[in-house]
Structure formats: C-alpha cells, structure tokens
C-alpha cells in the first residue's frame, strides 16, 4: 500500500504486482509533491493496512488474471530469469521435476510448484484478492489497467491538479508476440484465479 497526504486530501493505493504497480507508484509520488508519500510495500491486505487507510480515499488497480500471469512469466522468467539467478530455487527444481527456465505452458501448468520455490515469483502470481481483499466495496474506486484514463481524470479532479499516468515497466519479453496458452493451461489458470474473476471480474 502507498499513501499520499496533500493538504486535506488523503489517498491510499492498494497495489497488486503486475497490475500497474510501478506506474501507479510513480503517479502517487508525483501527486504527493508538496505533501507526504509513504510506501508500505506490496504486502497482502491486513487489519493494520485497513486501519492505516481508514480516513483515506482508497483506490486499487486490477488486471485480468490470465493477462497478469502471462506478464509475470514474461517479467520474472523471460526478463529477469529469477529461478536460475537463485541457487536455492535452482536446487529445488530437481526434486520437483521442474525446468529452471520454463516456457509459458510449463510455468502455468506447474504454477503452484514454481511459486513455492521462489519468493519473487510467489509475490507476482498469487491471486489479487490476497493484496486487495474480497470486498470491492472497500474501495472508493477500482480501476482496470485497461482504463487508466479514467483513473487519471478522477485523480486529477480529486487532488485539484493535472495528473498524468505514464505506463512504466513494460516487459521486454512481453513486447514480442503474445504467447498462446493451450486450452488445458488456460482452464488451469482460470480455476486458480477463480475468486479473482468472481469478485473483481466486472472490473477487468
């Protein structure tokens, strides 16, 4: 969660990795100029976070779970090679029968195992409800990564100054042709993120 205090205006942004977090972090910093900015990190939602944001205008940004998963694979495996860069993760691959450099299909079909052996992967693929909770009504606004223009307009009105949201942290791998999942992998991913779809699907 990140918070901004600007005069009488207080905004709390609940961040979800691979759902515009880097972009919104930059935006929140810009909004805070002349005020204060606090970054509590991208931790799962908790009673303490809810308390800290009790008198804030609460917002979050969500993303279609399958698109988010593909982005996570592109970034954490394709660009950053997280598993092979970690000696512990690499060692754990062998007893679990995992490829340390999986293609998207392998990654998705073995998602639970891959998130278990690497904390960076874990934080980027766990369901969005782990970060934002199961009640959309908790937020004053829920935005989709596909509709950041609305976030830009509404935040500009809220803070009384021009807010520009510039997209950042685009995966190099993601710039290539978008990989296609098999029907089996697609169904597996949709089931894994079923609660995300059930609770926040109307925003995707």
Secondary structure, 3 states (H helix, E strand, C coil): CEEEEECCEEEEEECCCCCCHHHHHHHHHHHCCCCEEEECCCCCCCHHHHHHCCCCEEEEEECCHHHHHHHHHHHHHHHCCCCCCCHHHHHHHHHHCCCCCCCHHHHHHCHHHHHHHCHHHHHHHCCCHHHHCCCHHHCCEEEEHHHHHHHHHHHHHHHCCCCCCCCCCCCCHHHCCCCCCCHHHHHHHHHHCHHHHHHHHHHC
